[in-house]
């Protein structure tokens, strides 16, 4: 039985079916059954979206009419507010969000970030005066101007789809770009709603387009290789990010990549509430399906046994307080798909094979329902194990001992990734020294919130290229042009 309305494409200002009326089923993570149907875009549909976005950028005043952009992006925000209930339904049925998680990263944080973009937009520097300079016997006046880069392809993931869609689409539209949004096949409805509400808001044809299909790569690869697309903004796995860079190279396409993570939380021996810091490291929110989650817990070797005992008790206390679709206190539901469940369980088995000690969990939970349920899991491990080095994207925590501050920094940095992390200490200066040396795009010190709509977000190393959110997130979609004119 379908629960969600059909997800339609939005191309050149028209909500429509895919070529030939092709559709695919949207499978609900809670049940393993279809919860909706979505248009299954063909290559011809994607071609039409690219052509529409190019035409809208080249032949309309969208790129130069900032007042119009702010007016329509604000109107779209109001329509999203009026549809909060539907956004919640999409997050729950498509992405598998637990009810207690909807009001955090899935809906509220996304809409708050939208407000941050609108508040920050007036701070964009569109022109900068560089004064005059004398050379070759005459003086020149100089300035730079910022201009939208052009057509943007926004390729987004299934884990927190509204949050990522807003992060890309709203910034690009405000910057003056035209956009093709390509959401993941698991969560097409959270993309389709952008098209539906943009049509209601009165967006000019072609400024925003939405395409999706059962093939996760078709639309993305077409946009990455097409010279009419100027920028790819992608959030997803590091492997796919590398492929995008490779495929975009022949057209020298600009790419923004927000990729994987294996972030470390370092709890120092002088943390004021050591037990609480360790206990709250449990990886349960949205079943650990977040690129910036702190999936490595680093604790002093001198307190390693204590930390393991705390974790065992914390997981036991957490018990079965997860996986109930209607419980507003629950923040953890299923993983998103059968494929993801199999991937996570393969890492659980790998951890056992590597000799890691299973502290809690490690099982699928079919008693929770017919969906994709894996219980919260924790291992005691060493940093050379694959479960400590590779992104699992599930509710699997590893706890690792360190000898001293230098060793903690070494372990945190001994990773291909560098997206986020945390440090807890009773000595603020000590915590800040460590935070500055961890090679990561964001760091929480003593619980500070380092991810917000008004802060730039992105990674070092294999965690990506560029920054999203904040003023910097808008500026990612701008080019800088220098202009000089000879003084009279």
N, C-alpha and C positions, 0 to 999 in steps of 0.2 A: 504493500500500500504506500503510495507516495504521500508525503507530508508537505513538501516544499513546492512552491509554484515552479513551473517550467522555467529554466534559465535560457534566455534568448540572447543572440548576438546583438551588438549595437554597432552598426557600420554606417558611416556617412549620415548620421542623424536619424537612422531608421532602426527600430527594434524589429528583428526578423529571425526566421528560422535559418538553419544552415542550408547550403545547396542541396536540393533534392529532399529536404525535410529530414535529413539524417539526425539521429539522436543517440545518446548513450545514457545508461543508468548511473545515478549518483548513489553510491553505497554508503549507508550510515554506519559509522564506527561502533555505535552502541548495539546494533542489531545484526550487522552483517547483511542487511537486506536493503533494497532500493528505498531511498527516501525522496527521490525526485528524478526528473529527466532534464537533460541539457542538450542544447544544439551541438552537433558534432561538426565543427567547422572543417571545410575542405581547403585545399590550397587556393582555390578560386576565392573563397571567402576571405582568407588572409590577404591575398593580393588586393582585394577591394578595400580592405581596411588600411593597408599601407598607402595605396593611391589616395584614399580620402584624407588621411592625415597629412600627406605631402601637399596635396592641393590646398587644404585649409591653412597650412602654414605659409605657403607661397602666395596665395591670392586673397587672403582676408587680412583684416587689421588686428587679428588676435595677438600677434607678437608685439604690437606697438600700443595697444589700447589697454593700459594697466587698469584703468577705472572699470572697464567692462569685465576684465578678468576677476577683479576683487568682488564685483557685484555678483557674478554668476557663481564663483566659488563659495561665496557666503550664502547665496540662495541654496546651493547644493548641500552645504553644511546644515542648513535649517531643515531640509527635507530628510537628511539622514537622522536628525534628531527626532523628527516626527515618526520615523520608522525604527526606533530603538527595539521595539518588540520583535520585529522581523529580523533585525541584525542578531539578536540573541538566538532566535530559532536557527538561523543559518550557522552561527558559531557552534551550537550544540549538535545539530543534526549532520552538518557537513564535516566539521573539524573535530567533533567528539569532545567539545569543551564541557567540563562539569559546570554546574550552575554557579558554584562559588568562584569560578575562574572567569565567567563571562563579564562580571563587573570590574575586572582588572585588565589584563593584557588584551582580551578579545574585543571588547566594545568600548568601555570607558576610556582606557588609555589611548585608544585609537582616535576617538573624538576629541579628547583633550589635546592630543598632538595636532589635530587639525586646527584647533583654536590657537595653539602656539604658532603655527605657520602664519595664520592671518595676523596675529599680533606682531610677529617679527618682520613681515613683509615690508612695512614702511622703512625698515632699516637697511634694505638692499641699496648699495651704492651703484647707481646707474651711470654716473659720470664722476670723474676725478681729474682735477686740474693739476697739471705738472709744471705750470709756469712757463717761462721762456728760457731758451738756451741759445747761446751764440755759437755758431759753427760755420766754417767755410765763408766767413765774412758777412754773415747775415744772421738775424735772429728768427727763431721759430717759436710760435705758441704751441703748446702740446696739451693734450688731454687723452684720457682713456674713456671708452664707453663700454658698458656691459650689454650684451645682446643675447637673447635666447638661442640655444644651439640649434633647434629645429625640431625634427620628428624624433620622439622618444618611444622606445619599446620597453614597457615595464613588465618584466617576467617575474611572477610572484609565487611563493610556496603555499603549502596547505596548513602549516602549523598555527600561525596567528594571521589569517589572511586579511582581515580588515585592517589590522595595524600596519601591515606591510603595504597593502594597496594604498592606504592613505599616505604613508610615508613617501611613496613614489609619485602617485598621480597628482596629489594636491600641490606638492612642491613644483613639479614640472609645469602644471597649468599656470600657477602663479608666476613662474619665471617667463611665461610666454610661449612655451613649447606646445605642440600638439602631441597627443598621446595615443598609443595602442596598448591597452592593458590585456595581458595574457595570464589569467590565473591558472593554478594547477587543476588537473582534471578532477581531483578529489573535492575541490571547493569552488566550482564554477559559479554557484549562486552568489557568493560574496563578491564576485566580479561583475556578474550580470546586473546587480542592483545599482552599480555605478552608471551603467547605460540607461536603465529605466529612469532613474532620478535625474540624470543629466538631460534626458529628453523632456522631463517634466519641468526642469528649471529653465529650459529654453537655450541650451548651448548651441552655438552655430554648428552646422553639419561638418563633420570631419575633425573637429577639435578634440573630441574624445571618442575612441572606438574600443570595443571590448570583443575579443575573440577567444574561444577555448574549444577544446576537443578531446576525444578519448586518447589520441596520440599525444603523449607529453612533450614530444620534440618537434613535431611538424611546424607549428606556427613559430616557435622560437627560432628554429634554424633558418626559416625563411626570412625572418626579420634581422637576424644577426648577419646574414650574408647579403642583404639587399642594400645597395648604395643609397637608396632614398631614405633610409633610417640613419639618423645621425648619432644616436646614443642608445646604448643598451643599459638598462638598470635592472640588475638581476639579484635576487636573493635566493639562495639554495645551497646545494652541496659544492664543496671545493672542486670535485671532479668535473661537474658540469660547468663551473666557473672557468676552469682551465680550457675547456672545449670552446666556450664562448669567446675567450680571448684569442684562441687559435683561429676560429672561424671568422672573427671580426677583423683579423689582421689585414687581409687583402684590401679591404676598403678603409683601413686606418680608422676604424670606428672607435669612438670614445666608449669606454665601458666603466660602469660603476658596479662593483661586485661586493655583496655582503654575504660571506660564505660561512664555513663551519667554525666550530669552536670546541675546545676542551679546557674550559676555564678552571682555574684553581682558586679555592678559598684557603687562605693561610691563616690558621689560628695559632697565635704565638702563646708561649708559656705564661705570659703575664696578662692574658685576656681577662678582664674583670669577672666575666661569667663564662668560664671555659666550657662548662657542661652545656649551657644554653647555646653557645656558639656552635658546638659540635652537633647538638640535637637538631638545631634548625637547619643544618646542612642537608637534611634528608631531601632527596631528589624526588619530589612527588607532584609539584605544581604542573598541571597539564601533562602528566605522565612523562615529564622530563623532555618534552618535545619543544625545545627552544635552543637557538644557536648560542645564546649568551648564558645559559644555565651554568652554574658552578658544579661541574660533574666530578672534579677532583678535590677532595678534602685533604689538606696537608696539615699534619699535627706534629708536635715535638716527639721525637723517639722516646724521650723520658716519660711521656704521657700517652704513649700509643695504646697500651693495654687498657688504660682508663677510657680513652676515646672509643675504642672498639666496644667496651662494655656499655658506654653511654648510647652508642648507636643501636646496639642490640635492644636496649631497653626502649629507646625512642621508637624504633620500628614496631616493636611489640605493642607499645602503647597506641601507636597510630592504628594498628590492627586493620579492621575492615571499614574504617571511616573514609571510604572512597568507593567510587564506582556505582553510586546510586543516582540515576538520572534526575530525580526530583528533589534531591536533598540540597538545599541552598548552602549548607556548610561544606559540602564536598568540593575540593579543588582539583581532584584527579579523577579522570574517567579512563576510557580505553585509549590505546594508540590508534592511529588513523586508519589502518588498513591491515588486511591479511599479510600483505607483503612486509609492512613495517613490523608486525608482530613476529614474523619469521626471522627478520633481520635482528631484532633485539634479542630474541631467544637464542639465536646462533652465537651472539656475544656472551650471553650467560653461560652457554656450554663451553665456549672458548675460555672464559675466565676460569672455569673449573679445570679445564685441561692444562692451562698455564700454571696451575698451582696456587691461584688466589684463594683466599679463605672466604667462603660465603657466610656473611654475617646475618643476612635477612633475605627473605623472599626467594626469587629465582624461579617462580612457577607461573605458568599460564593459569587463568582463573575462569574456566568455563561456567562455574557456578554463578558468576556475576551476570551472565547472559550469553547470547549467541554472537556477541561482538568480539572485539579484539583486546581482551583484558590481560594485562601482565601485572603481577603484584609488585609493589615497591621493593627494590633489590639493592643490597649493598655488599661490596667486597672489600676485604683487606688485601692490598696489592702493592706491587712495586712499580715504579714509573716506567720500567722497561717493558712491561706487559702490554699487549695490544689493547686490552680493555682500558688501560690508562692512557693510551696514546691516540686511539682512534675515536672519532665521534660516533656514539651509539645512537643518540637521539631517542632515548627511552628512559624509563625510571630506574636507571642503574648508576649508583654512586660508587666511586672507589676512594678508599682512605689510605693515605700514604704517609709514612713517617719521614721526618727530616731531622738532621743533627743540630743545626744552628741557623741563624738568619741567612747566611751565605748559601747554605745548602737548600733552604726553602726557596730562595730566589732562583737558584740553579734548576731545581725541579720544576718550578712554575714555568721557567723559560725553556726548559728542555721539551719542547713541543713544537709541532709544525704550525700550531695555531697561536693566535694572540687577539682574542676578541674581547673578553671581559675577565673579571676576577674580583677577589676581595682580600682584605687583610683585617684581622681583629687583634688589637693590642691595647693594654692599659697605658702605653706610652705613645702618645699621638705622634711625636717626632719620629720615633722608631717606625711606626706604621707608615708614615708618609715616606720615609727613606726607602722602605721596601716597595711601596706602591709606585714610586718613581722609577724603580729599576725593573719592575715587571714589564715585559714588552707586550703591552696589550692596549687596545683602543679605549677601554674604560676600566676603572678600578673603583670598587666600593671600599671605603675605609670606615671601620666600625659601624657598618650598616647603612652608610650613606647611599642615597638613591642616585646611581650614576647613569641611569637610562631614563630619559624623559624627552618630551617633544621639543623642548627648547635647547637641548644639548646635542652636539654632533655625535653620531654613532657609526662605528665602523671598526675595522680590524687591522692588525699588523700581520705580516707573513701570509700564511695560507688562509687567513680569515678575511682577506679581501682587499679591495682597492677603492679609495674614496670614502666619503662620509654622507650619511643620511640624517635627516632631522636637523633641527636648529637652523640658524641662518645659513650655515654651511651646506645644509641639505638643499636649500633653494639655489645657492650659488653653484652647486654641481651641474646645474642645467644651463649655465651661462658661459658665453665666450667673452673674451676681452679683446677689444680693438683699440689700437693706438692711432690717434689722429694728430697731425701737426700741420700748421699753416704758417706761411712766411709772413712776418710782420711787415706792415706797410712802410 
